[in-house]
């Protein structure tokens, strides 16, 4: 029985690896679509992605796949077959079973149709955003919302259809838990925001003006080199919306967005996407094809990007190291800017329209706005065609500002065109997890800012690999939070971080 269990596991892992390789091909097609594919190729690309996505789903729910998985774990009870499986194998089987039971609910025809729709919709969204016209995108979004509602019904939920969707990205999370966390955040952030914006903000005018795109590209290359990325396994490109995709732990792609009049947009985008990339590259590639080589959740994934973008990338130690490099690249604009002025200028708090450009204090309010709208769309409290007005009303309520056009309002993000309702809360969960984890990191490395000032980054990445990356999906997100810190996740560490930092900057 022991030998049979081991042989069955090895055979199943090989099958799963092959499907992971096909899935990585879809990843590569998506990356190409957002970077180098000519616009006229969208119809063929949509068909390619739909065909491969359908194939993967069909294989992962096939009778032979089910039989092979059942020879290792009982699908009904979750009990393991055989007594010689090691702990890593048991974790992989637990997660494979979870995925199979979920995927098996979705008809293959639904999966294929949804993949084709969302591939086409991303192109339609890009055009609509450029034209600042929600009407151009609305017919696609209407179909997406209808299919997402159907998806939630198929997958099943106990209290709210949102539960079925957030669980796809954040295992164990529910709308009820999110409501509790987000209510605590709003209660803390809105009064703090009011206090901060009542003060005269720091000068940040030096961060805007003429920053030639070519020079920004060169600095971006220098930045990823300084961070320690491996050029043999990593590349940087540009896209309309910055993103990170992993073809394999040994092949990770990120993109940035360059604004000719804003130097920090490019830098913060690179730091953010590098955080994602480091996580993918830190997963144990010897288990590629299994859940051990997959991220714990999107919230944990976002904790890595927000960790590098904010906790590291907006720290004093980081900029004491990086500012001289930036001044050398843009001497006309930045050479004479003192460090304290520059650091405070990085932390201007002003409610703004674009989420990815938002300051730390208002960022999570952007996410809560989208979360509230998504829930309302699912329960038909608002119609798709009423989304722009609903967005503007909620933006006024949460941020105190009203978008002038759809491009800086409900069209600014790519996620809905990808069918990713249920995704946005993971951004704020990422902030919460990052600060939660950072409490332990700072205890382990009380000299972390001094080391960053010297240009040392390896110790940060080593800590993340040890405490987070190496485990893959071994622990559910909330379990990982307790394992790393000894405490369950709350909004406290994040609120404390913002309160302490901005109280100092804004006196």
Secondary structure as UniProt FT lines:
FT   HELIX           2..35
FT   HELIX           39..41
FT   HELIX           42..60
FT   HELIX           63..70
FT   TURN            71..72
FT   TURN            75..77
FT   HELIX           87..103
FT   TURN            104..105
FT   HELIX           108..131
FT   HELIX           134..155
FT   HELIX           161..169
FT   TURN            171..172
FT   HELIX           175..197
FT   HELIX           205..207
FT   HELIX           213..227
FT   TURN            231..232
FT   STRAND          234..238
FT   STRAND          244..248
FT   TURN            249..250
FT   STRAND          251..256
FT   TURN            260..261
FT   HELIX           263..282
FT   HELIX           285..287
FT   TURN            288..289
FT   HELIX           291..293
FT   HELIX           298..306
FT   HELIX           307..312
FT   TURN            313..314
FT   HELIX           316..329
FT   HELIX           331..334
FT   TURN            335..336
FT   HELIX           339..345
FT   TURN            346..347
FT   HELIX           355..357
FT   HELIX           360..378
FT   TURN            379..380
FT   HELIX           384..386
FT   HELIX           387..399
FT   HELIX           406..408
FT   TURN            409..411
FT   HELIX           415..418
FT   TURN            421..422
FT   HELIX           425..444
FT   TURN            445..447
FT   HELIX           448..453
FT   TURN            454..455
FT   HELIX           458..467
FT   HELIX           469..471
FT   TURN            472..473
FT   HELIX           477..485
FT   HELIX           492..505
//
